[in-house]
Amino acid sequence: MLNLIDDTSLLQQKLDQTGLVCIDEPRVYLLQRTLVIHSHTRLVAAPGVIFRAAPNSRCALIENEHFASQGKERDEDIHLEGGLWDGNCDQMGLDPLEETAEHNRIGYAYDPAVFKGKLLRFAHVDHISLEKLTVKDPVSYGIQIADTHYFIVRDLLFDYNNHFGTTDGVHINGPAAYGLIENIMGVTNDDIVSLTTVDEAHAEVSRGTIRDIEIRNISAENGYSGIRLLSCGEPMLHVRISGVYGSFRHNAVLISQHNVHPGEPIWFDDITVEHVHAHKSGVRLQPPCHIRWEKDAIETLPVVWFAFGSRVGNATLRDIYRYEDTETDAPLVGLDPDVSVERLVLDNIAQSCKPGVTPPLIDNRATVRTLLQR
């Protein structure tokens, strides 16, 4: 029988002691309020530990102490390991399509006091790691990390019911540097991993350059999109993506501007995408899932896509392959007409398809100053 007692105070007392905090009893821990984790704290949850948002709680499950400081104060040395973190989204009393209510995910600009559906959220924090977590059914992002240096996110499973949209898995806001994201699997109803230098109003905890990030081994079956890199106003530099697997309704990898601050410069440089073995899923979501973005256009979106407005210095696409059994017009690699690239390397781009399926391999309509293809 599920535990129905509010466990917030009990857990907060443990976290306030800092140091190593172990949650060993395998049961459901119900949270009515957001847990606060301090600097120099390692929270380790044993197998069978479930942290669940209480019905109508409308709060993040955990955040760092100075999340709302706007960078005036910072935290460091924070580590989470283990546990199932359940946003319990269907029990929040929210309409997934409502955009004007005060409590809504996207109706108002970012405010730490207003519920925006982010389940585990951290900002203005350095040396942070999240490992061996299962993240389930958030109202919006599963994990948001903003204004961070030296971070690790790895060995995660996302288990979303897709009843809400804009449900990223790992969402990184700039400024961010020296990060590793690896071994991520499962399905979200938006990007599994998103890096964004400047964000939409509801999510812009901070903004700034993103640089020196490694993303490895991302997989999904009928995912929305795998990895999205977004630049606007601030550059994105030195990002390596290595290993994207499975099937996606939209894209496996997307490089794009965010279109939230028109006129601000867009710049990517030293971007490497390699070892992508992914294809179009051809499977639409059905009610009661959030299907607002399941439009006809998704059938033509490239598996690896440089979208309109992108401005790129150096980019390398290497070992990009698909076996396509879905009837689709989507190219394996696509570069839109309003894209410019200083130097583009295309190395071992290949596909094979079942009989009768003949999607384009490469659709390059961009302005490319130097193209090396082999």
C-alpha positions as CSV (number, residue, x, y, z in Angstrom):
1,M,0.0,0.0,0.0
2,L,1.4,3.4,-1.0
3,N,2.6,5.8,1.7
4,L,0.2,8.9,1.8
5,I,2.1,10.9,4.4
6,D,4.0,14.0,3.4
7,D,7.7,13.1,3.7
8,T,9.0,16.5,2.7
9,S,10.1,17.6,6.2
10,L,11.7,14.3,7.0
11,L,13.8,14.4,3.8
12,Q,14.6,18.1,4.2
13,Q,16.0,17.5,7.7
14,K,18.4,14.9,6.2
15,L,19.5,17.2,3.4
16,D,20.1,20.1,5.8
17,Q,22.8,18.1,7.5
18,T,24.7,18.1,4.1
19,G,27.5,15.6,3.5
20,L,26.4,12.1,2.4
21,V,22.7,11.6,2.7
22,C,21.4,8.0,2.1
23,I,17.8,7.1,1.6
24,D,17.8,3.4,2.1
25,E,14.2,2.3,2.8
26,P,12.5,1.3,-0.5
27,R,9.1,3.0,-0.6
28,V,7.2,6.0,-2.0
29,Y,8.2,9.3,-0.5
30,L,5.5,11.8,-1.0
31,L,6.5,15.5,-1.5
32,Q,4.2,18.4,-1.0
33,R,7.0,21.0,-1.3
34,T,10.3,21.3,-3.1
35,L,13.3,19.7,-1.5
36,V,16.3,22.0,-1.2
37,I,19.8,20.5,-1.6
38,H,22.8,22.5,-0.4
39,S,26.4,22.7,-1.5
40,H,28.7,19.8,-0.6
41,T,25.8,17.3,-0.5
42,R,25.5,13.9,-2.0
43,L,22.0,12.4,-2.0
44,V,22.0,8.6,-2.7
45,A,18.7,6.7,-3.1
46,A,18.6,2.9,-2.8
47,P,16.8,0.8,-5.4
48,G,13.0,1.0,-4.8
49,V,13.1,4.5,-3.5
50,I,10.4,6.7,-5.3
51,F,10.1,10.4,-4.8
52,R,6.6,11.4,-5.9
53,A,5.0,14.8,-6.2
54,A,1.8,14.9,-4.1
55,P,-1.5,15.5,-6.0
56,N,-1.9,19.3,-6.7
57,S,1.5,20.0,-5.2
58,R,2.6,21.9,-8.3
59,C,6.2,22.2,-7.3
60,A,9.6,21.0,-8.4
61,L,10.8,17.9,-6.6
62,I,14.2,19.2,-5.8
63,E,16.3,22.3,-6.5
64,N,19.6,23.7,-5.2
65,E,19.7,26.3,-2.4
66,H,20.5,29.3,-4.6
67,F,18.4,28.3,-7.6
68,A,16.5,31.7,-7.4
69,S,19.6,33.9,-6.6
70,Q,19.9,35.1,-10.3
71,G,23.6,34.3,-9.9
72,K,24.3,36.6,-7.0
73,E,25.0,33.4,-4.9
74,R,26.1,30.1,-6.2
75,D,26.3,26.5,-5.0
76,E,28.9,23.8,-5.7
77,D,29.6,20.1,-5.3
78,I,26.1,18.7,-5.5
79,H,25.4,15.1,-6.5
80,L,22.2,13.0,-6.9
81,E,22.4,9.3,-7.4
82,G,19.5,6.8,-7.8
83,G,15.8,6.9,-7.2
84,L,12.7,7.2,-9.3
85,W,11.6,10.9,-9.5
86,D,7.9,10.9,-10.3
87,G,6.3,14.2,-11.4
88,N,2.8,12.6,-11.2
89,C,1.7,15.0,-13.9
90,D,-1.9,13.7,-14.2
91,Q,-2.6,14.6,-10.5
92,M,-1.6,18.2,-10.8
93,G,-5.0,19.4,-11.8
94,L,-3.7,21.2,-15.0
95,D,-5.0,21.4,-18.5
96,P,-2.1,20.5,-20.8
97,L,-3.2,22.9,-23.5
98,E,-4.0,25.9,-21.2
99,E,-1.6,28.8,-21.9
100,T,-3.0,31.6,-19.8
101,A,-3.4,30.3,-16.3
102,E,-1.0,31.6,-13.7
103,H,0.3,28.2,-12.9
104,N,0.8,27.2,-16.5
105,R,4.1,26.0,-17.9
106,I,4.4,28.6,-20.7
107,G,1.8,31.3,-20.0
108,Y,4.2,33.7,-18.1
109,A,7.9,34.5,-18.1
110,Y,10.2,32.6,-15.8
111,D,9.6,33.2,-12.1
112,P,10.9,30.7,-9.5
113,A,7.8,31.3,-7.4
114,V,5.5,30.1,-10.2
115,F,5.1,26.5,-11.2
116,K,6.5,25.8,-14.6
117,G,6.5,22.1,-14.5
118,K,10.3,21.6,-14.3
119,L,10.8,18.5,-12.1
120,L,14.5,18.6,-11.0
121,R,15.9,22.0,-11.4
122,F,19.3,23.5,-10.7
123,A,20.9,26.9,-11.5
124,H,24.0,28.9,-10.6
125,V,25.8,25.7,-9.6
126,D,29.2,24.2,-10.4
127,H,30.4,20.7,-10.1
128,I,27.1,18.9,-10.2
129,S,26.3,15.4,-11.2
130,L,23.1,13.5,-11.6
131,E,23.5,9.7,-12.1
132,K,21.4,6.5,-12.2
133,L,18.0,8.3,-12.0
134,T,14.7,7.4,-13.5
135,V,12.6,10.5,-14.3
136,K,8.9,10.0,-14.7
137,D,5.9,12.0,-15.9
138,P,6.9,15.7,-15.4
139,V,4.5,18.5,-16.4
140,S,7.4,20.1,-18.3
141,Y,11.2,19.4,-18.4
142,G,12.4,16.4,-16.4
143,I,15.8,18.1,-15.6
144,Q,16.8,21.7,-16.0
145,I,20.3,22.9,-15.3
146,A,21.2,26.5,-15.9
147,D,24.4,28.6,-15.4
148,T,26.7,25.7,-14.7
149,H,30.3,24.7,-15.1
150,Y,31.6,21.2,-14.7
151,F,28.5,19.0,-14.8
152,I,27.8,15.3,-15.4
153,V,24.4,13.8,-16.3
154,R,24.5,10.1,-17.1
155,D,22.8,6.7,-16.8
156,L,19.2,8.1,-16.9
157,L,15.9,6.6,-18.0
158,F,13.0,8.8,-19.0
159,D,9.6,7.3,-18.5
160,Y,7.0,9.8,-19.7
161,N,3.3,9.2,-20.4
162,N,3.4,12.1,-23.0
163,H,0.2,13.6,-21.6
164,F,1.9,17.0,-21.6
165,G,4.0,18.7,-24.3
166,T,7.3,20.7,-24.0
167,T,8.6,17.8,-21.9
168,D,12.3,17.8,-22.5
169,G,14.5,15.3,-20.8
170,V,17.8,17.1,-20.0
171,H,17.5,20.8,-20.7
172,I,20.7,22.9,-20.3
173,N,20.5,26.7,-20.3
174,G,23.6,28.8,-20.9
175,P,26.0,29.9,-19.7
176,A,27.3,26.3,-19.4
177,A,30.7,24.7,-19.9
178,Y,32.6,21.5,-19.4
179,G,29.7,19.1,-19.3
180,L,29.2,15.4,-20.0
181,I,25.8,13.9,-20.9
182,E,25.8,10.2,-21.6
183,N,23.8,7.0,-21.5
184,I,20.4,8.5,-21.7
185,M,17.4,6.3,-22.8
186,G,13.7,6.4,-22.9
187,V,11.0,8.6,-24.5
188,T,10.1,12.2,-23.8
189,N,7.5,14.4,-25.6
190,D,10.1,16.9,-26.7
191,D,13.9,16.8,-26.9
192,I,15.7,14.1,-24.9
193,V,18.7,16.5,-24.6
194,S,18.5,20.2,-25.3
195,L,21.2,22.8,-25.1
196,T,20.0,26.4,-25.5
197,T,22.0,29.6,-25.1
198,V,18.9,31.8,-25.0
199,D,15.5,30.3,-24.1
200,E,11.8,31.0,-24.3
201,A,10.5,33.3,-21.6
202,H,9.0,30.6,-19.4
203,A,12.4,28.7,-19.2
204,E,15.0,31.4,-19.3
205,V,16.5,31.0,-15.9
206,S,19.8,32.3,-17.4
207,R,21.4,33.0,-20.8
208,G,24.9,32.8,-22.1
209,T,27.5,30.9,-24.1
210,I,27.5,27.1,-24.1
211,R,30.8,25.5,-24.8
212,D,32.9,22.3,-24.4
213,I,30.1,19.8,-24.0
214,E,30.2,16.0,-24.8
215,I,26.9,14.1,-25.5
216,R,27.2,10.4,-25.9
217,N,24.9,7.4,-26.3
218,I,21.3,8.7,-26.6
219,S,18.6,6.3,-27.5
220,A,14.8,6.2,-28.0
221,E,12.0,4.2,-29.7
222,N,9.5,6.6,-31.3
223,G,11.1,9.6,-29.6
224,Y,10.1,13.1,-30.4
225,S,13.6,14.3,-31.0
226,G,17.0,13.2,-29.7
227,I,19.3,16.2,-29.4
228,R,18.6,19.8,-30.1
229,L,21.3,22.6,-30.1
230,L,19.8,26.1,-30.1
231,S,21.8,29.4,-30.4
232,C,20.5,32.9,-30.4
233,G,22.3,36.0,-29.1
234,E,25.0,33.8,-27.6
235,P,27.3,31.3,-29.3
236,M,27.5,27.6,-29.0
237,L,31.1,26.2,-29.3
238,H,32.9,22.9,-29.1
239,V,30.1,20.4,-28.9
240,R,30.6,16.8,-29.7
241,I,27.6,14.4,-30.2
242,S,28.6,10.8,-30.5
243,G,26.0,8.0,-30.6
244,V,22.3,8.6,-31.3
245,Y,20.2,5.5,-31.8
246,G,16.6,4.5,-32.4
247,S,13.6,6.0,-34.2
248,F,12.3,9.6,-34.0
249,R,9.1,11.3,-35.2
250,H,11.0,14.6,-35.7
251,N,14.8,14.5,-35.7
252,A,17.6,12.6,-34.2
253,V,19.8,15.8,-34.1
254,L,18.7,19.3,-34.8
255,I,20.8,22.4,-35.0
256,S,18.8,25.6,-35.0
257,Q,18.1,29.1,-33.9
258,H,15.4,29.6,-31.3
259,N,13.6,32.5,-32.9
260,V,12.7,34.1,-29.6
261,H,14.9,37.2,-29.9
262,P,14.7,38.2,-33.6
263,G,17.7,40.0,-34.9
264,E,20.2,38.6,-32.3
265,P,23.2,36.8,-33.8
266,I,23.2,33.0,-34.2
267,W,26.5,31.2,-34.1
268,F,27.7,27.6,-33.8
269,D,31.3,26.5,-34.2
270,D,33.3,23.3,-33.9
271,I,30.2,21.1,-33.9
272,T,30.7,17.3,-34.4
273,V,27.9,14.8,-34.9
274,E,29.0,11.2,-35.3
275,H,27.8,7.7,-35.0
276,V,24.1,8.4,-35.6
277,H,22.2,5.2,-36.4
278,A,18.6,6.4,-36.4
279,H,15.5,6.6,-38.6
280,K,12.0,8.0,-38.8
281,S,9.5,6.2,-36.6
282,G,6.4,6.7,-38.8
283,V,4.3,6.3,-35.7
284,R,2.1,9.1,-34.6
285,L,1.1,9.7,-31.0
286,Q,-2.6,9.3,-30.2
287,P,-4.9,10.7,-27.5
288,P,-4.6,11.0,-24.5
289,C,-1.0,12.0,-25.5
290,H,-0.3,15.7,-26.2
291,I,-0.3,15.7,-30.0
292,R,-0.3,19.5,-30.8
293,W,3.0,19.1,-32.8
294,E,2.1,15.9,-34.6
295,K,1.6,17.7,-37.9
296,D,2.1,16.5,-41.5
297,A,5.4,18.3,-41.7
298,I,7.1,15.9,-39.4
299,E,7.1,13.3,-42.2
300,T,9.6,15.5,-44.1
301,L,11.9,16.6,-41.3
302,P,15.5,15.4,-41.8
303,V,17.0,12.9,-39.4
304,V,20.0,15.2,-38.9
305,W,18.9,18.8,-39.6
306,F,20.5,22.2,-39.9
307,A,17.4,24.3,-39.7
308,F,16.6,27.7,-41.1
309,G,18.7,30.7,-39.9
310,S,21.6,28.7,-38.5
311,R,25.1,30.3,-38.9
312,V,27.9,27.8,-38.5
313,G,31.7,28.0,-38.5
314,N,33.1,24.4,-38.6
315,A,30.8,21.4,-38.5
316,T,31.5,17.7,-39.1
317,L,29.0,14.9,-39.8
318,R,30.6,11.5,-39.6
319,D,29.2,8.0,-39.7
320,I,25.6,8.9,-40.1
321,Y,23.5,5.9,-41.2
322,R,19.9,4.7,-41.3
323,Y,18.0,1.7,-42.4
324,E,14.6,3.2,-43.4
325,D,11.5,1.1,-43.5
326,T,9.0,3.9,-43.2
327,E,7.6,5.6,-46.2
328,T,8.9,9.1,-45.8
329,D,10.3,12.0,-47.8
330,A,12.6,13.0,-45.0
331,P,16.3,13.1,-46.0
332,L,18.9,11.5,-43.8
333,V,20.8,14.8,-43.6
334,G,19.2,18.2,-44.4
335,L,20.5,21.7,-44.6
336,D,17.9,24.5,-45.2
337,P,18.4,27.2,-47.7
338,D,18.8,30.0,-45.1
339,V,21.8,28.2,-43.5
340,S,25.4,29.2,-43.9
341,V,28.4,27.0,-43.0
342,E,32.1,28.1,-43.3
343,R,33.5,24.6,-43.4
344,L,31.4,21.4,-43.6
345,V,32.8,17.8,-43.5
346,L,30.5,15.0,-44.6
347,D,32.1,11.6,-44.0
348,N,30.5,8.3,-44.5
349,I,26.8,9.3,-44.8
350,A,24.9,6.3,-45.9
351,Q,21.5,4.6,-45.8
352,S,19.7,1.5,-47.0
353,C,15.9,1.1,-47.3
354,K,13.3,-1.5,-47.7
355,P,12.0,-2.0,-51.3
356,G,9.8,0.9,-52.4
357,V,11.2,3.4,-49.9
358,T,13.6,5.9,-51.5
359,P,14.0,9.0,-49.2
360,P,16.8,11.5,-50.1
361,L,20.2,10.8,-48.6
362,I,21.4,14.4,-48.4
363,D,19.4,17.6,-49.1
364,N,22.0,20.4,-49.0
365,R,20.5,23.7,-49.9
366,A,22.7,25.7,-47.6
367,T,25.5,28.2,-48.5
368,V,28.7,26.2,-47.7
369,R,32.0,28.0,-48.3
370,T,34.1,24.8,-48.0
371,L,32.6,21.4,-48.4
372,L,34.7,18.2,-47.8
373,Q,32.7,15.1,-48.7
374,R,34.0,11.5,-48.7
